[in-house]
């Protein structure tokens, strides 16, 4: 297994910790937002140049442009993980300067959840993709899963940070780079050939019980998204008021991250669930459904983990945390675990069902197989005696 390219990128990402530590020692740096922004850009340049030099000096042979993008993203993932550790008091005086004039909204329960997710889940995806690039393997499905996850993360982070209690800061512009890169990478990954083989047979929905169950699950999650989205937008209905007052007060956190996540569910996830249900009702899973199911599952994982994490975290003000009443605990965990698990279960099932290559009765391109008729070969002995016709040839009589 080839690992040189992966090791070079890992080296570049680990440099982020000592760089952050020494920047934190600069006197008055926390009060200079423009300087923090410039230093951030310089760090991204360093993360790009290290693998570029490795390529120039022929230490690695990677020619995939994602190799350089992954270096920038892994650098940021290590920084985010360090921020989360500092929020929880595990490390000290490494990223403290960044909370003052950089992105102060990251010093929160939801900010910690987003950073842990980036530093663990996304970082693992980067390593898998880098190893695949090193060994000329396909990384399409991992790339789509990561793309859905990080795009959801950045939508919530950028909009929530801008409209929340801290307002927009110079360092938020660094996230524009992290928004452009994932969209470009996701588009590039979508253009790659898929590992999944879609069967194009038309069957009645009554003959597809698993698809019926999937439709029910998708519609259930869709209604929960609508319910929570309306609650986040301030619907005056009694049931939505009960949600934010008795069960999930975290939705009203002034940082606005949970509210933006609920609105993202309402305007992006609801249309997917509706179209996916309609598609499955009419025919078995199509290629677009399988691709977008991967993206949807990644986005849901990223939406739910920071939300649950923020609802319980010590940095979240106590009045916005999950109430300790049994009724609130039951309602919170039932809804949120359901929203977290359902997309992952659907992804696992449809991926396994459609990634086995040829299925009985179908060719690899999804069209029904036609039995091939091979010419009948008559077995004859060297003397010309027909083993199937026991009559002797005339010349042997």
C-alpha positions as CSV (number, residue, x, y, z in Angstrom):
1,X,0.0,0.0,0.0
2,X,1.3,3.4,-1.0
3,X,1.2,6.0,1.8
4,X,3.8,8.7,1.0
5,X,1.2,11.3,-0.1
6,X,-0.9,10.7,2.9
7,X,2.0,11.0,5.3
8,X,3.1,14.3,3.7
9,X,-0.4,15.8,4.2
10,X,-0.5,14.5,7.8
11,X,2.8,16.2,8.4
12,X,1.4,19.5,7.0
13,X,-1.7,19.2,9.2
14,X,0.1,18.5,12.4
15,X,2.1,21.7,11.9
16,X,-1.1,23.6,12.6
17,X,-0.8,23.0,16.3
18,X,2.7,24.6,16.9
19,X,1.8,27.4,14.5
20,X,-1.3,28.2,16.5
21,X,0.6,28.0,19.7
22,X,3.2,30.5,18.6
23,X,0.6,32.9,17.1
24,X,-1.1,32.8,20.5
25,X,2.1,34.2,22.1
26,X,2.1,37.3,19.9
27,X,1.3,40.3,22.2
28,X,-2.2,41.8,21.5
29,X,-3.0,39.4,18.6
30,X,-6.4,38.7,20.0
31,X,-7.4,42.3,19.4
32,X,-6.4,42.4,15.8
33,X,-9.0,40.7,13.6
34,X,-7.4,41.7,10.3
35,X,-4.1,40.3,11.4
36,X,-5.8,37.0,12.4
37,X,-7.4,36.9,9.0
38,X,-4.0,37.4,7.3
39,X,-2.4,34.8,9.4
40,X,-5.2,32.4,8.6
41,X,-4.6,32.9,4.9
42,X,-0.9,32.4,5.3
43,X,-1.5,29.1,7.1
44,X,-3.7,27.9,4.3
45,X,-0.8,28.8,1.9
46,X,1.6,26.7,4.0
47,X,-0.8,23.8,3.9
48,X,-0.9,24.0,0.1
49,X,2.8,24.5,-0.4
50,X,4.1,21.6,1.6
51,X,2.5,18.9,-0.6
52,X,3.3,21.0,-3.7
53,X,7.0,20.9,-2.8
54,X,6.8,17.2,-2.1
55,X,5.4,16.8,-5.6
56,X,8.1,19.0,-7.2
57,X,10.9,17.1,-5.4
58,X,9.3,13.8,-6.5
59,X,8.7,12.6,-2.9
60,X,5.2,11.8,-4.0
61,X,3.7,11.0,-7.4
62,X,0.1,12.2,-6.9
63,X,-1.3,14.1,-9.8
64,X,-4.9,14.4,-8.5
65,X,-5.7,18.0,-7.6
66,X,-7.7,16.8,-4.6
67,X,-4.4,15.9,-3.1
68,X,-3.7,19.7,-2.5
69,X,-7.3,20.4,-1.4
70,X,-7.1,17.6,1.1
71,X,-4.0,19.2,2.6
72,X,-5.8,22.5,3.3
73,X,-8.8,20.7,4.7
74,X,-6.8,18.4,7.0
75,X,-4.9,21.4,8.3
76,X,-8.3,23.0,9.2
77,X,-9.6,19.8,10.7
78,X,-6.7,19.6,13.2
79,X,-7.2,23.3,14.1
80,X,-10.9,22.7,14.7
81,X,-10.2,19.7,16.9
82,X,-7.8,21.8,18.9
83,X,-10.5,24.5,19.3
84,X,-12.9,21.8,20.6
85,X,-10.3,20.5,23.1
86,X,-9.6,24.0,24.3
87,X,-13.4,24.6,24.8
88,X,-13.5,21.6,27.1
89,X,-10.3,22.6,29.0
90,X,-8.3,19.6,27.7
91,X,-5.6,21.9,26.2
92,X,-4.8,25.5,27.1
93,X,-3.4,28.6,25.4
94,X,-3.3,27.3,21.9
95,X,-6.4,28.8,20.2
96,X,-7.4,31.3,22.9
97,X,-6.7,34.3,20.7
98,X,-9.1,33.1,18.1
99,X,-12.1,33.2,20.4
100,X,-11.8,37.0,20.9
101,X,-11.6,38.5,17.4
102,X,-11.6,35.4,15.2
103,X,-14.7,33.4,15.5
104,X,-16.0,33.9,19.1
105,X,-19.2,31.9,18.3
106,X,-17.0,28.7,18.2
107,X,-16.6,29.0,22.0
108,X,-20.0,27.4,22.5
109,X,-21.7,24.0,22.8
110,X,-22.7,23.9,19.2
111,X,-19.3,25.2,18.1
112,X,-17.6,22.4,20.0
113,X,-19.9,19.9,18.4
114,X,-19.1,21.2,14.9
115,X,-15.3,21.2,15.6
116,X,-15.3,17.7,17.1
117,X,-17.2,16.5,14.0
118,X,-14.7,18.2,11.7
119,X,-11.7,17.0,13.7
120,X,-12.8,13.4,13.9
121,X,-15.4,12.4,11.2
122,X,-14.2,14.7,8.5
123,X,-10.5,14.0,9.3
124,X,-11.2,10.2,9.0
125,X,-12.8,10.9,5.5
126,X,-9.7,12.8,4.4
127,X,-7.4,10.0,5.4
128,X,-9.6,7.5,3.5
129,X,-9.7,9.7,0.4
130,X,-5.9,10.4,0.6
131,X,-5.1,6.7,0.8
132,X,-7.4,6.0,-2.1
133,X,-5.7,8.7,-4.2
134,X,-2.3,7.3,-3.3
135,X,-3.3,3.8,-4.4
136,X,-5.4,4.9,-7.4
137,X,-8.6,3.6,-5.8
138,X,-12.2,4.9,-6.1
139,X,-13.2,7.3,-3.3
140,X,-16.6,8.4,-4.8
141,X,-18.9,7.3,-2.0
142,X,-16.7,8.5,0.8
143,X,-16.3,11.8,-1.0
144,X,-20.1,12.3,-1.4
145,X,-20.7,11.4,2.2
146,X,-18.1,13.9,3.4
147,X,-19.4,16.5,0.9
148,X,-22.9,16.4,2.3
149,X,-21.6,16.6,5.9
150,X,-19.2,19.6,5.4
151,X,-21.6,21.6,3.2
152,X,-24.3,21.3,5.9
153,X,-21.7,22.3,8.5
154,X,-20.6,25.4,6.7
155,X,-24.2,26.5,5.9
156,X,-25.0,26.4,9.6
157,X,-21.7,27.9,10.7
158,X,-21.6,30.8,8.3
159,X,-25.2,31.9,8.5
160,X,-25.5,31.1,12.2
161,X,-22.3,33.0,12.9
162,X,-23.5,36.1,10.9
163,X,-27.0,36.4,12.4
164,X,-26.2,35.2,15.9
165,X,-25.3,37.3,18.9
166,X,-21.6,37.8,18.0
167,X,-22.2,39.0,14.4
168,X,-19.9,38.7,11.4
169,X,-16.1,38.8,11.9
170,X,-13.2,39.1,9.4
171,X,-12.1,35.6,10.0
172,X,-15.5,34.3,8.8
173,X,-14.2,35.1,5.3
174,X,-11.8,32.1,5.7
175,X,-14.9,29.9,5.7
176,X,-15.6,31.0,2.1
177,X,-12.6,29.0,1.0
178,X,-13.9,26.0,2.9
179,X,-17.3,26.5,1.2
180,X,-15.9,26.7,-2.3
181,X,-13.6,23.7,-1.9
182,X,-16.3,21.2,-0.8
183,X,-18.7,22.3,-3.5
184,X,-16.0,21.9,-6.2
185,X,-14.8,18.5,-4.7
186,X,-18.4,17.2,-4.5
187,X,-19.0,18.2,-8.1
188,X,-15.8,16.5,-9.1
189,X,-16.6,13.3,-7.2
190,X,-20.2,13.2,-8.6
191,X,-18.6,13.1,-12.1
192,X,-16.6,9.9,-11.3
193,X,-18.1,6.5,-12.3
194,X,-20.2,5.0,-9.5
195,X,-19.5,1.7,-7.8
196,X,-23.2,1.0,-7.5
197,X,-25.2,-1.0,-10.1
198,X,-28.7,0.2,-10.5
199,X,-31.3,-2.3,-11.7
200,X,-33.8,-0.6,-14.1
201,X,-36.6,-3.2,-13.8
202,X,-40.0,-1.7,-13.3
203,X,-41.9,-3.4,-10.5
204,X,-45.1,-2.4,-8.7
205,X,-44.6,-0.8,-5.3
206,X,-46.6,-3.7,-3.9
207,X,-43.8,-6.1,-4.8
208,X,-41.2,-3.9,-3.1
209,X,-41.9,-4.1,0.7
210,X,-38.6,-2.6,1.6
211,X,-39.2,0.5,-0.5
212,X,-42.6,0.9,1.2
213,X,-40.9,0.9,4.5
214,X,-38.3,3.4,3.2
215,X,-41.0,5.7,2.0
216,X,-42.7,5.6,5.4
217,X,-39.4,6.4,7.1
218,X,-38.6,9.3,4.7
219,X,-42.1,10.8,5.1
220,X,-41.8,10.5,8.9
221,X,-38.5,12.3,9.0
222,X,-40.0,14.9,6.6
223,X,-42.9,15.7,8.9
224,X,-40.4,16.0,11.9
225,X,-38.3,18.4,9.9
226,X,-41.4,20.5,9.1
227,X,-42.5,20.5,12.7
228,X,-39.1,21.6,14.1
229,X,-38.5,24.1,11.3
230,X,-41.8,25.8,12.0
231,X,-41.0,25.9,15.7
232,X,-37.6,27.5,14.9
233,X,-39.3,30.2,12.8
234,X,-41.7,31.1,15.6
235,X,-44.9,29.4,14.6
236,X,-47.7,30.3,17.0
237,X,-49.2,26.9,17.1
238,X,-49.5,25.3,20.5
239,X,-47.6,22.2,19.6
240,X,-44.6,24.2,18.3
241,X,-44.6,26.4,21.3
242,X,-44.5,23.3,23.5
243,X,-41.5,22.0,21.6
244,X,-39.3,25.0,22.3
245,X,-40.6,25.7,25.8
246,X,-40.8,22.2,27.3
247,X,-38.7,19.8,25.2
248,X,-36.1,21.5,23.1
249,X,-35.4,25.1,24.3
250,X,-32.0,24.8,22.6
251,X,-33.7,25.8,19.4
252,X,-34.0,29.3,20.8
253,X,-30.3,29.7,21.7
254,X,-29.3,33.2,20.7
255,X,-26.2,31.9,18.9
256,X,-28.7,30.9,16.2
257,X,-26.9,27.7,15.2
258,X,-29.7,25.3,16.2
259,X,-32.3,27.6,14.5
260,X,-30.4,27.7,11.3
261,X,-30.0,23.9,11.4
262,X,-33.8,23.5,11.7
263,X,-34.4,26.0,8.9
264,X,-31.8,24.0,6.7
265,X,-33.8,20.9,7.4
266,X,-37.0,22.6,6.4
267,X,-35.9,24.1,3.1
268,X,-33.3,21.5,1.9
269,X,-34.0,18.2,3.6
270,X,-37.8,18.2,3.2
271,X,-37.7,18.6,-0.6
272,X,-35.2,15.7,-0.8
273,X,-37.5,13.4,1.3
274,X,-40.5,14.3,-0.8
275,X,-38.8,13.7,-4.2
276,X,-37.1,10.5,-2.9
277,X,-40.4,9.1,-1.7
278,X,-42.1,9.9,-5.0
279,X,-39.3,8.3,-6.9
280,X,-39.3,5.1,-4.9
281,X,-43.1,4.9,-5.2
282,X,-42.9,4.9,-9.0
283,X,-39.8,2.7,-9.5
284,X,-36.9,1.0,-7.7
285,X,-34.0,3.2,-6.6
286,X,-32.5,5.3,-9.4
287,X,-28.9,6.4,-9.7
288,X,-29.6,10.0,-8.6
289,X,-31.5,8.7,-5.5
290,X,-28.5,6.6,-4.5
291,X,-26.0,9.5,-5.0
292,X,-28.1,12.0,-3.1
293,X,-28.9,9.5,-0.4
294,X,-25.2,9.4,0.4
295,X,-25.0,13.2,0.5
296,X,-28.2,13.3,2.6
297,X,-26.9,10.8,5.1
298,X,-23.7,12.7,5.5
299,X,-25.5,16.0,6.0
300,X,-27.9,14.5,8.5
301,X,-25.0,13.1,10.6
302,X,-23.4,16.5,10.7
303,X,-26.7,18.2,11.5
304,X,-27.7,15.9,14.4
305,X,-24.4,15.3,16.2
306,X,-23.5,19.0,16.8
307,X,-27.2,19.7,17.7
308,X,-27.4,16.9,20.3
309,X,-23.9,17.8,21.5
310,X,-24.8,21.5,21.9
311,X,-28.1,20.6,23.8
312,X,-26.0,18.9,26.5
313,X,-22.7,20.8,26.5
314,X,-21.6,22.8,29.6
315,X,-20.9,25.9,27.5
316,X,-24.6,26.1,26.5
317,X,-26.5,28.3,29.0
318,X,-28.5,26.1,31.4
319,X,-31.9,27.5,30.3
320,X,-31.3,26.3,26.8
321,X,-30.0,22.9,27.7
322,X,-32.1,19.7,27.6
323,X,-34.6,19.8,30.5
324,X,-34.1,16.9,33.0
325,X,-37.8,16.0,33.1
326,X,-38.5,12.4,31.9
327,X,-41.1,13.7,29.4
328,X,-38.5,16.1,27.8
329,X,-35.8,13.4,27.9
330,X,-38.0,10.9,26.1
331,X,-39.2,13.3,23.5
332,X,-35.8,14.7,22.8
333,X,-34.0,11.4,22.4
334,X,-36.8,9.7,20.4
335,X,-36.9,12.5,17.8
336,X,-33.2,13.2,17.5
337,X,-32.0,9.6,17.5
338,X,-34.7,8.8,14.9
339,X,-33.5,11.6,12.6
340,X,-29.9,10.5,13.1
341,X,-30.3,6.8,12.5
342,X,-32.9,6.6,9.7
343,X,-30.7,8.1,6.9
344,X,-27.8,5.9,7.9
345,X,-29.9,2.8,7.9
346,X,-31.4,3.6,4.5
347,X,-27.9,4.4,3.1
348,X,-26.5,1.0,4.4
349,X,-29.4,-0.9,2.9
350,X,-29.5,0.7,-0.5
351,X,-25.7,0.7,-0.8
352,X,-25.4,-3.0,0.0
353,X,-28.3,-3.8,-2.3
354,X,-26.9,-2.0,-5.3
355,X,-23.2,-2.4,-5.0
356,X,-22.9,-6.2,-5.6
357,X,-22.5,-5.9,-9.4
358,X,-24.5,-8.3,-11.4
359,X,-27.7,-9.7,-10.0
360,X,-29.5,-12.8,-11.0
361,X,-31.4,-12.3,-14.3
362,X,-29.7,-8.9,-15.1
363,X,-26.5,-7.8,-16.8
364,X,-24.1,-5.4,-15.3
365,X,-25.7,-2.4,-17.1
366,X,-29.1,-3.2,-15.6
367,X,-30.7,-4.7,-18.7
368,X,-32.3,-8.2,-18.5
369,X,-30.0,-11.0,-19.5
370,X,-31.0,-13.1,-22.6
371,X,-29.9,-16.7,-22.5
372,X,-27.1,-17.3,-25.0
373,X,-27.4,-20.4,-27.2
374,X,-24.1,-22.0,-27.8
375,X,-23.8,-24.2,-30.9
376,X,-24.3,-27.8,-30.0
377,X,-21.0,-29.6,-30.1
378,X,-21.2,-33.3,-30.9
379,X,-18.8,-35.5,-29.2
380,X,-17.1,-37.9,-31.6
381,X,-14.5,-40.4,-31.0
382,X,-11.2,-40.2,-33.1
383,X,-12.6,-43.0,-35.4
384,X,-15.7,-40.9,-36.2
385,X,-18.0,-42.9,-34.0
386,X,-20.9,-40.7,-32.8
387,X,-21.3,-41.2,-29.1
388,X,-24.8,-39.9,-29.1
389,X,-25.9,-41.9,-32.1
390,X,-25.1,-45.5,-31.4
391,X,-25.3,-46.5,-35.1
392,X,-22.0,-47.3,-36.5
393,X,-20.8,-45.3,-39.5
394,X,-20.9,-47.2,-42.8
395,X,-17.1,-47.3,-43.1
396,X,-16.8,-49.2,-39.9
397,X,-19.3,-51.9,-40.8
